[in-house]
Amino acid sequence: MKPLHSALAHALAWNLALLPLAAQDKPQAFLGARIIPVEGLDIDNGVLVVQGGKILALGGPGTSIPADAVRHDAKGKVIMPGFVDTHSHIGSAEGADGTAPIQPDVRVSDSLNLASATVMRARAGGITSVNVMPGSGHLLSGQTMYLKLREGQTIDALAMGKLPNGSYLGGMKMANGTNPRRTTGPFPGTRAKSAALVREQFVKAQDYQRKLKEAGDDPKKKPARDLAMEALVEVLEGKRVVHHHTHRHDDIFTVLRLQKEFGFKVVLHHVSDAWMVADEIAKAGVGASFIALDSPGGKLETKDLRMTNGAALEKAGVVAGFHTDDPITDSRWFVREAGLSVRAGMTRKAALEAMTLNGAKLLDLQARIGSLKPGKDADFLLLSADPLSVYSHVEETWVEGVKVFDRANPKHRLYAVGGPGATHDTADLTHLLALEAEETYQ
């Protein structure tokens, strides 16, 4: 049994760490760091000022700082925008089930556990915005959700925003190739049948869209409400981006044909064969999200994967971002995607953009996140060294001007480096600490 004061101190420290900082109400100034804004040149001995969740000012030592600002000494550190993970499964995300291969009405927001240790590990990895996806075992497995990794226990607390119909801001997950092909049930057994089933659903969605337009504001003329068709109409109208799992070069071309036929916005995910078809991806005007080291353990359709994918996509002019597909890549190692890609020929500038600004562009959120500019959300990181150094680590993660990860906090550090308790949900860990404190009274 631990002493009473020790147990209470630990419990109190952890619970305080879960609360938004009152200091957000005051301006906060970070002084002396090397700042990598991503848009614009790096700033030595820089100054970053944030207030009310937004970036107030950015510049060199002469930058004006409000008199009442809380000052942070960041000398020797690197400050850069928070990372944007365009494809993740943190929070125990689930989507469609085995009853059908196409289920656009399913919402991943109905399955998220925001107290999951995976969320805290993402913060420890410097990820501040994330596209949480259902899996790729279906041709269409449901609606994704864009999260800000703020502190909070509810979906509303972490939601990036909402669409006009009240559903949470996000995209639509689709897949082709090996994953959605099955030999039993209603699932397709071939690549051709996979495409045919998708095409059939989009034709139905076009018809539903036409009926809605013809009905106008007359409820008597509107077709019966169909949640699946409503979601696909959002895709057709560009309100939801299709995030499409696809590896092989021929599967990539199938996605591009479907995109051209139905006119939806699409981001290609994984694209193991991107180095073969980068020019065709560029000509189609679509973006790509990839992992430098994908499908650990081997997967036949990834046999031609090259670590030069980043360099090939950059050379072709494709807007390319990194993702983790957590747990395929642990969120804590997101930054390694950039280092590995630079080693294989991608430029430093493109790699930094792929971690931040390009990810924001792939989610249509570049006006809010992805770079350090006055007016943008105050999502940023303090790193111990250059982000591409293997010796660098995230020391602090800030979302909208609130610190959500601090490596100096023992409880936060646990999620960053591992150890007993590192897989506990944050709520479980808080509960255990409370029990420990209670035991000392007995």
C-alpha positions in Angstrom: 0.0 0.0 0.0 1.3 3.4 -0.9 1.2 6.4 1.5 -2.0 8.4 1.4 -0.4 11.6 0.1 1.3 9.7 -2.8 -1.8 8.0 -4.0 -3.9 11.1 -3.8 -1.2 13.2 -5.5 -1.1 10.7 -8.4 -4.9 10.6 -8.8 -5.2 14.3 -8.6 -2.4 14.9 -11.1 -4.0 12.5 -13.6 -7.5 14.0 -13.3 -6.2 17.5 -13.7 -4.4 16.3 -16.8 -7.8 15.4 -18.3 -9.2 18.8 -17.9 -8.8 21.7 -20.4 -6.3 24.2 -19.2 -7.8 27.5 -18.0 -4.7 29.1 -19.4 -6.3 28.8 -22.8 -8.3 31.9 -22.0 -5.0 33.9 -21.8 -2.6 34.3 -24.7 0.3 31.8 -24.6 3.7 32.6 -26.2 6.3 30.0 -27.0 9.7 31.5 -27.3 13.1 30.5 -28.7 12.3 27.3 -30.7 13.1 26.6 -34.3 9.6 26.8 -35.9 8.7 24.7 -38.9 5.5 26.3 -40.1 5.3 24.0 -43.2 3.9 26.9 -45.3 6.8 29.3 -45.4 10.4 29.2 -44.3 11.6 27.8 -41.0 12.1 30.4 -38.3 15.1 30.3 -35.9 14.6 31.6 -32.4 10.9 31.9 -33.3 7.8 33.0 -31.4 4.4 31.4 -31.6 1.5 33.1 -29.9 -1.9 31.3 -29.5 -5.2 32.3 -27.9 -8.8 31.0 -27.9 -7.8 27.9 -29.8 -6.3 29.8 -32.7 -2.8 31.0 -33.8 -2.5 34.7 -33.0 1.0 35.4 -34.3 4.1 33.7 -35.7 7.5 35.1 -36.4 11.0 35.9 -35.2 12.3 37.4 -31.9 10.7 40.7 -32.7 7.1 39.3 -32.8 4.7 41.3 -30.6 3.6 39.4 -27.5 0.6 40.4 -25.5 1.5 41.8 -22.1 -0.7 39.2 -20.2 0.6 36.2 -22.2 1.8 33.1 -20.4 5.4 32.6 -21.6 6.9 29.2 -22.4 10.6 28.8 -22.8 11.1 26.6 -25.9 14.8 27.1 -26.5 16.4 24.1 -28.0 13.1 22.7 -29.1 11.3 22.4 -32.5 7.8 23.5 -33.0 5.7 22.3 -36.0 2.1 21.7 -36.9 0.3 18.7 -35.3 0.3 15.6 -37.5 -2.7 14.7 -39.5 -3.4 11.0 -39.8 -5.6 10.4 -42.8 -6.4 6.7 -42.0 -6.6 5.1 -38.6 -8.6 2.7 -36.5 -7.9 4.1 -33.0 -10.7 3.9 -30.5 -11.6 0.3 -31.3 -13.4 1.6 -34.4 -15.9 -0.8 -36.0 -18.0 -0.6 -39.1 -20.2 -2.8 -41.3 -20.9 -6.5 -40.4 -21.2 -9.7 -42.4 -24.7 -9.2 -43.7 -23.8 -7.3 -46.9 -20.8 -6.1 -48.7 -22.1 -2.5 -49.1 -23.3 -0.7 -46.0 -23.1 3.1 -46.4 -25.6 3.8 -43.6 -23.1 2.5 -40.9 -21.4 5.2 -38.9 -18.1 4.6 -37.2 -19.0 7.3 -34.7 -21.4 4.8 -33.1 -18.6 2.4 -32.2 -15.8 4.6 -30.8 -14.3 4.2 -27.4 -12.6 7.5 -26.8 -11.1 6.4 -23.5 -9.1 3.8 -25.4 -5.3 3.7 -24.8 -4.9 4.0 -28.6 -6.2 7.6 -28.5 -3.6 8.6 -25.9 -0.9 6.9 -27.9 -1.9 8.9 -30.9 -1.5 12.1 -28.9 1.9 10.8 -27.8 2.8 10.4 -31.4 2.0 14.0 -32.2 -1.3 13.3 -34.0 -3.8 16.1 -33.5 -6.3 15.3 -36.2 -7.3 11.9 -37.5 -9.7 10.2 -39.9 -11.0 7.2 -38.0 -12.2 4.5 -40.4 -14.2 1.3 -40.4 -12.3 -1.7 -41.8 -11.6 -2.8 -45.4 -13.3 -6.1 -45.3 -16.3 -4.6 -47.3 -16.6 -2.9 -50.6 -18.2 -0.1 -48.6 -18.0 -0.4 -44.8 -19.5 2.9 -43.7 -18.9 6.5 -42.8 -15.6 7.6 -41.3 -15.2 10.4 -38.7 -12.8 13.2 -38.5 -11.6 13.7 -35.0 -9.6 16.4 -33.2 -7.7 14.7 -30.4 -8.9 17.1 -27.8 -9.4 15.9 -24.2 -12.9 14.7 -23.7 -15.1 11.7 -23.2 -17.9 12.2 -25.8 -18.0 12.1 -29.5 -19.2 15.7 -29.6 -16.2 16.8 -27.6 -13.7 15.4 -30.2 -15.8 15.8 -33.4 -14.2 18.0 -36.1 -17.7 19.2 -37.0 -21.0 18.1 -38.4 -22.7 18.0 -41.8 -25.9 19.8 -42.5 -28.0 16.6 -41.7 -26.4 16.4 -38.3 -24.1 13.5 -38.9 -20.5 13.9 -38.0 -18.0 15.3 -40.4 -16.1 12.5 -42.2 -15.8 10.6 -45.4 -16.9 7.2 -46.8 -14.7 4.1 -46.5 -14.5 1.9 -49.6 -12.2 -1.0 -50.6 -11.3 -3.3 -53.4 -8.8 -6.0 -54.1 -8.3 -8.9 -51.7 -10.0 -7.7 -48.5 -13.6 -7.5 -49.6 -13.5 -10.7 -51.7 -15.0 -13.7 -50.0 -16.1 -17.2 -51.1 -19.3 -17.3 -49.1 -22.4 -15.2 -48.5 -23.4 -12.1 -50.4 -19.8 -10.9 -50.9 -18.1 -10.9 -54.3 -15.8 -13.6 -55.4 -14.0 -11.7 -58.1 -12.7 -8.2 -58.8 -15.1 -7.7 -61.6 -18.1 -8.5 -59.5 -16.8 -6.2 -56.8 -16.9 -3.3 -59.2 -20.3 -4.3 -60.6 -21.8 -4.3 -57.1 -20.4 -0.8 -56.4 -21.6 0.5 -59.7 -25.1 -0.8 -59.0 -25.4 1.0 -55.7 -24.2 4.3 -57.1 -26.8 4.1 -59.9 -29.4 3.6 -57.3 -28.1 6.6 -55.4 -28.3 8.7 -58.5 -31.9 7.7 -58.9 -32.6 8.6 -55.2 -30.8 11.9 -55.7 -33.0 12.7 -58.8 -36.2 11.9 -56.9 -35.2 14.2 -54.0 -34.5 17.1 -56.4 -37.8 16.6 -58.2 -39.7 16.6 -54.9 -38.1 19.9 -53.8 -39.6 21.0 -50.5 -42.8 18.9 -50.9 -42.6 16.1 -48.3 -45.4 14.2 -50.0 -43.3 13.8 -53.2 -40.1 12.8 -51.5 -39.1 9.1 -51.6 -39.2 7.1 -48.4 -36.2 7.9 -46.3 -33.2 5.6 -47.0 -30.2 6.1 -44.8 -27.9 4.2 -47.1 -28.9 6.2 -50.2 -28.7 9.5 -48.2 -25.1 8.7 -47.4 -24.3 7.9 -51.0 -26.0 11.1 -52.2 -23.6 13.0 -49.8 -20.8 11.3 -51.7 -22.2 12.2 -55.1 -22.6 15.8 -53.9 -19.1 16.0 -52.7 -20.0 16.4 -49.0 -18.2 13.2 -48.2 -14.8 12.2 -49.6 -14.4 8.5 -50.6 -11.4 7.1 -48.8 -10.6 4.0 -50.9 -8.4 1.1 -49.8 -6.6 -0.1 -52.9 -3.2 -1.7 -53.3 -2.5 -3.2 -56.8 -2.1 -1.1 -59.9 -5.1 -2.7 -61.6 -7.3 -2.1 -58.6 -6.1 1.6 -58.5 -7.3 1.9 -62.1 -10.7 0.4 -61.2 -11.2 3.1 -58.6 -10.2 5.8 -61.0 -12.7 4.5 -63.6 -15.5 4.5 -61.0 -14.5 8.0 -59.8 -14.7 9.3 -63.3 -18.0 7.6 -64.0 -19.8 8.9 -60.9 -17.8 12.1 -60.2 -17.2 11.6 -56.5 -14.2 12.9 -54.7 -11.7 10.2 -53.8 -8.5 9.7 -51.9 -6.5 6.5 -52.7 -5.3 4.7 -49.6 -2.3 2.4 -49.4 -1.5 2.4 -53.2 1.3 -0.1 -52.8 1.9 0.1 -56.5 1.9 3.9 -56.7 5.4 3.9 -58.1 4.1 2.1 -61.2 1.1 4.4 -61.8 1.9 7.7 -60.2 1.5 9.7 -63.4 -2.0 8.2 -64.0 -3.0 9.1 -60.5 -1.8 12.7 -61.1 -3.7 12.9 -64.4 -6.9 11.8 -62.6 -6.4 14.7 -60.2 -6.9 12.6 -57.0 -4.8 12.5 -53.9 -3.1 9.5 -52.2 -2.5 8.4 -48.6 0.1 5.8 -48.0 2.4 4.0 -45.5 6.1 3.6 -46.2 6.1 0.2 -44.7 2.7 -1.4 -45.3 1.0 -4.8 -44.5 3.5 -6.3 -42.1 3.7 -10.1 -42.3 3.1 -10.1 -46.0 0.0 -9.7 -48.2 0.2 -11.0 -51.8 -1.3 -7.8 -53.4 1.5 -5.8 -51.7 4.4 -7.8 -53.1 5.5 -4.9 -55.3 5.5 -2.3 -52.6 8.4 0.1 -52.8 9.6 2.6 -50.2 10.1 5.0 -53.2 6.3 5.5 -53.4 6.6 8.9 -51.7 9.2 10.1 -54.1 7.3 8.8 -57.1 4.0 10.5 -56.0 5.9 13.8 -55.3 7.6 13.7 -58.7 4.2 13.2 -60.4 2.7 16.1 -58.6 0.2 14.1 -56.5 -1.0 15.5 -53.2 0.2 12.7 -50.9 -0.1 12.2 -47.2 1.0 9.6 -44.7 -1.2 7.4 -42.6 -0.8 4.8 -39.9 -3.7 2.4 -40.4 -3.2 2.0 -36.7 -2.7 -0.7 -35.5 -0.8 -1.6 -38.8 1.6 1.1 -37.8 1.5 2.3 -34.2 0.4 5.9 -34.0 3.5 6.7 -32.0 5.7 6.0 -35.0 3.8 8.2 -37.5 6.8 10.5 -37.9 9.0 7.6 -39.1 7.0 7.5 -42.4 8.6 10.8 -43.3 12.1 9.7 -42.4 11.9 6.5 -44.3 10.4 8.2 -47.3 13.1 10.9 -47.4 15.7 8.2 -47.2 14.1 6.6 -50.3 14.2 9.9 -52.3 11.3 12.0 -51.2 12.3 15.6 -50.5 12.3 16.9 -46.9 9.7 19.6 -47.9 7.3 17.0 -49.4 7.7 14.7 -46.4 6.9 17.4 -43.9 3.9 18.4 -45.9 2.8 14.7 -46.1 2.7 14.6 -42.3 0.7 17.8 -42.0 -0.7 20.1 -44.7 -1.3 17.4 -47.4 -3.1 15.3 -44.9 -5.3 18.3 -44.2 -5.9 18.8 -47.9 -6.9 15.1 -48.3 -9.6 15.7 -45.7 -10.6 19.1 -47.2 -9.6 20.8 -43.9 -6.5 22.8 -45.0 -8.2 26.0 -44.1 -8.2 25.0 -40.4 -5.2 22.6 -39.9 -2.0 21.4 -41.4 0.3 24.4 -41.0 1.2 27.2 -38.6 -0.5 30.4 -39.8 -2.3 33.2 -37.9 -6.0 32.3 -37.9 -5.6 28.6 -38.1 -6.3 26.2 -35.3 -3.6 26.1 -32.6 -2.6 22.5 -33.2 1.2 22.1 -32.7 4.0 20.0 -31.3 7.1 20.6 -29.3 9.8 18.1 -30.3 13.1 17.5 -28.7 15.0 17.6 -32.1 14.4 17.7 -35.8 11.4 15.6 -36.7 13.3 13.5 -39.2 16.0 12.5 -36.7 15.7 9.0 -35.1 16.6 10.6 -31.8 13.7 13.1 -31.8 10.6 12.5 -29.8 7.4 14.4 -29.2 7.6 16.3 -25.9 4.3 18.1 -26.0 1.1 17.9 -28.1 -1.3 20.9 -28.2 -4.7 20.9 -29.7 -6.5 24.2 -30.1 -4.2 25.8 -27.6 -4.7 23.1 -24.9 -1.9 20.7 -24.0 -3.2 17.1 -24.4 0.1 15.3 -24.1 3.2 16.1 -21.9 6.0 13.6 -21.9 7.1 15.1 -18.6 3.9 13.8 -17.0 4.6 10.2 -15.8 1.1 9.1 -16.8 1.4 10.5 -20.3 4.9 9.2 -20.7 3.6 5.7 -19.9 1.5 5.8 -23.1 4.5 7.0 -25.1 7.2 4.5 -24.0 5.1 1.6 -22.7 5.2 -0.4 -19.5 2.7 -1.8 -17.0 -0.6 0.0 -17.5 0.2 1.3 -20.9 -2.6 -0.7 -22.5 -5.2 0.5 -20.0 -7.9 2.8 -21.2 -7.6 6.2 -19.6 -10.8 5.8 -17.7 -9.5 2.5 -16.3 -6.3 4.0 -15.2 -8.1 6.9 -13.5 -10.4 4.3 -11.8 -7.4 2.3 -10.6 -5.8 5.4 -9.1 -9.0 6.3 -7.3 -9.2 2.8 -5.8 -5.6 3.0 -4.7 -6.4 6.3 -3.0 -9.5 4.8 -1.4 -7.5 1.8 0.0 -5.3 4.1 2.0 -8.3 5.2 4.1 -9.0 1.7 5.2 
